[in-house]
Every structure is written in structure tokens, then in C-alpha cells.
Amino acid sequence: MGIKVKDYYNVPYLEELADKISAVTKDFNKEKFFELTKSSIEDLEFNQRQELVAKALYKAFDVEYKDIIDIFTKILGDELRGNSGAFTEGWWLWPIGKYVELYGDEYLDVSIAFSKELTKRFTSEYCMRPLINKNPDKALKILRDWSKDSHERVRRLSSECLRIRLPWAKKLFTALEYFDEYFEILSNLKDDRDKYIQKSVANNLNDLYKEDPDKFYFIINKWKSDNISKECEWVIKHGSRNVKEG
């Protein structure tokens, strides 16, 4: 029987994370971090473990948010290419993303810039959603640029963080409320050759169909009216998997 995902975040994990942070700063109170986490982490479920670590990180620093993000940036490690590896190599960064998700929405520029770097090593759709919700106009302009970025993981993030029904997250209705911008971002990605990006765009369509079929059909009919690529054909087919015939 394989190890459960939650059990990767255990006491040895806490010690390794604390060592990584302590190696780049003296502003981290390792003893306080352990006091807040070690005795309870292995009794908790997955999401509870993420929140426990993130909240303990918050209490174990006595510096400003920007300085903490600078510290986190120093421990990120090398970039990953392609869209695999997030959960085999970057999994240990999940509580770092949770920290930004919980505390970053008052620091939009710093948090968005860090999310772009984090997604190159792990994934950032969860920490991006409070930022989008807080300042959708500015965030969508950035996501539009990211949808044309040279790094495939950044392009994927521009789609994935906008999903209405992203698993393990509260619903986000920016796609409906800012539909023109949303449509432009997805259109920039509909012909992408990266399969993970194709899946993300298709999952956006699937979510959209469940919330607003008219907007769903607007997008696919518009895309079908153009000189459609095989990548876009796949996106539409996969994104239409729950469409009822009739």
C-alpha cells in the first residue's frame, strides 16, 4: 500500500523545510515553528496540514511580507520544464503556496511575481485565486501576458487559475464576470501544443458549460468558425465531454 499524499507532510518534512529556510536567513524562529507544528501535524488531514505549516511560518517570522517572499524565493531551487514534476519534485512547496494564498492578497505585485516563479517549480493556481478575486482588472492583464509567455508552466497557470470549479478550491466566477478577458486568454492557448495546457483549457470549458452553457457555446462556435487546429479540436472535444446530446 502506497503512502498517502498527506503523509509526505510529516515531522521529517518540517525539519527539512526549516533547514532550507534557516540556511538562507537568521529571521526565522525554527523553535517556534516546531512548537506550532510537530506535535499535531501527523494527526491532521491533507488540507489541515497545509494550513498548519503556512500559519506556523507566518508566526515564525518577524519581518515584513516582502522580506519573507524574498526568503522563499531563495529556496525555490531550479526551474522545471514541461508541465510534469510538480507533484514528484515540487510537492514540498505546497505550504509555501498556501502561505501566499492566506496572506498575500494585500501585496498584489509581490505575490503575483512570486506566483510566477513558484509555478515554474510547483504550481500556483491556488495562491493566485485570492489575488484575482482582490484585483481582477490588474490580475487579468497580467494573465493575458502570461498566456503568451515562453515558459509553458506560466502559460498553463494563466488558464488553470481561472477555472470556475478548480478542485480543492472555492468557486471563482471571474470567468463569467470578465468574460471578454477570459475568452481572450483561452483563445491565446487553444492551439498550444503542450498537452497539459490543452487539458487546462478543456477543463475550463467543462467548468464553463456547467455554469453558463451559452458562454460555453459562444467560445466553441467561435473557435470552430476559424481555421481550427488539431490541438483546438482536441480541446473542444475534451471540454465538451459532459455536454448532453439532444
Residue pairs with C-beta under 8 A, 6 or more apart in sequence:
4 46
5 46
6 44
6 45
6 46
6 49
7 42
8 91
8 92
9 41
9 46
9 49
9 50
9 53
9 94
9 95
10 41
10 42
11 38
11 41
11 42
13 92
14 33
14 34
14 37
14 38
14 41
14 53
15 34
16 92
17 53
17 92
17 95
18 28
18 30
18 33
18 34
20 75
21 28
21 30
21 71
21 75
22 28
22 30
23 75
24 71
24 74
24 75
25 71
25 74
27 61
27 62
27 63
27 67
27 71
28 60
28 61
28 71
29 60
29 61
29 62
30 60
32 56
32 59
32 60
33 56
33 57
33 59
33 60
36 52
36 55
36 56
36 59
36 60
37 52
37 53
37 56
40 52
41 49
41 52
41 53
44 52
47 168
49 95
50 94
50 95
50 98
51 98
51 102
53 95
53 98
54 95
54 96
54 98
54 99
54 101
54 102
54 103
55 102
57 68
57 95
57 96
57 99
58 99
58 102
58 103
61 67
61 68
61 71
65 103
65 104
65 106
65 107
65 110
66 107
66 110
68 99
69 100
69 104
69 107
69 110
69 111
69 114
72 96
72 99
72 114
73 114
73 117
76 93
76 117
76 118
76 120
76 121
77 121
78 121
79 120
79 121
79 151
80 86
80 89
80 90
80 120
80 121
80 153
81 152
81 153
82 152
82 153
82 194
82 196
83 152
83 153
83 156
83 194
83 195
83 196
83 197
84 196
86 122
86 123
89 121
90 121
90 122
90 123
91 122
93 118
93 121
93 122
94 122
96 118
96 122
97 115
97 118
97 122
97 123
97 124
97 126
97 127
98 126
98 127
100 111
100 114
100 115
100 118
100 124
100 127
101 126
101 127
101 129
101 130
104 110
104 111
104 114
104 127
104 130
104 131
105 111
105 130
105 131
105 133
105 134
106 134
108 131
108 134
108 135
108 138
108 139
111 127
111 131
112 128
112 131
112 139
112 142
115 124
115 127
115 128
115 131
115 157
116 124
116 146
116 154
116 157
118 124
118 127
119 125
119 153
119 154
119 156
119 157
120 151
120 153
120 154
123 153
123 157
123 160
124 157
124 161
125 157
125 160
125 161
125 163
125 166
125 169
126 161
126 166
126 168
126 169
128 139
128 157
128 161
129 161
129 166
129 169
129 170
129 172
131 139
132 139
132 140
132 143
132 161
132 162
132 172
132 174
133 172
133 174
136 174
136 177
136 178
137 178
140 174
140 178
140 181
140 182
140 185
141 181
143 158
143 161
143 162
143 181
143 185
144 158
144 181
144 184
144 185
144 188
146 154
146 155
146 157
146 158
147 155
147 158
147 159
147 184
147 185
147 188
147 189
148 155
148 188
149 155
149 158
152 192
152 194
152 196
152 197
155 189
155 192
155 194
155 197
156 194
156 196
156 197
156 200
158 185
158 188
158 189
159 185
159 186
159 189
159 197
159 200
159 201
159 204
160 166
160 200
160 203
162 172
162 174
162 175
162 182
162 185
162 204
163 172
163 175
163 200
163 203
163 204
163 207
164 171
164 172
164 173
164 175
164 176
164 204
164 207
164 208
164 210
164 211
165 171
165 207
165 210
165 211
166 172
166 207
173 211
174 182
175 182
175 204
175 207
175 208
175 211
176 182
176 211
176 212
176 215
179 215
183 218
183 219
183 222
186 201
186 204
186 205
186 219
187 222
187 223
189 197
189 200
189 201
190 201
190 223
190 229
190 231
190 232
190 235
191 229
191 231
191 232
192 198
192 201
192 231
193 231
198 231
198 234
198 235
198 238
199 238
201 235
201 239
202 234
202 235
202 236
202 238
202 239
203 239
204 239
205 216
205 219
205 220
205 235
205 236
205 239
205 240
206 238
206 239
206 240
206 241
206 242
208 215
208 216
208 219
209 216
209 239
209 240
209 242
209 243
210 242
220 236
220 239
220 240
223 232
223 236
224 236
